[in-house]
Amino acid sequence: MSESEQRRGVVAVIEPGGHKLPLSMAGPGAMGKTGYWRTQRPVVNYERCTGCYLCWLYCPDNVIEMVPGKGPRGQDIPVIDYDYCKGCGVCAAVCPVKAIDMVDESKFLAREKEEGGGNA
């Protein structure tokens, strides 16, 4: 991979059938902050999470960071950046142990307000 390809965000170059195809990954929040239109948000049950990285791998907005060794059993855990998460549910759909639930955004915000309001 050339130096100019690396600067443009190319993470790999594959050559199927002799054709050079660059692969790149969008940065977190490449489409901008979510705002208030998200209807559901993913919530991780860390007791159930195995740290398999599938949510991280398949997140189309690249807003999941895997934090090494912070789970209750020492497993890597996903931390979701809700400022940029669109609530698409891909992470919940690919989770093999169903550790991610899609929670209604309005109920989540109401419950958070009752509890003294932390960061959303």
Secondary structure, 3 states (H helix, E strand, C coil): CCHHHHHCCEEEEECHHHCCEEEECCCCCCCCCCCCCCCEEEEECCCCCCCCCHHHHHCCCCCEEEECCCCCCCCCEEEECCCCCCCCCHHHHHCCCCCEEEEEHHHHHHHHHHCCCCCC
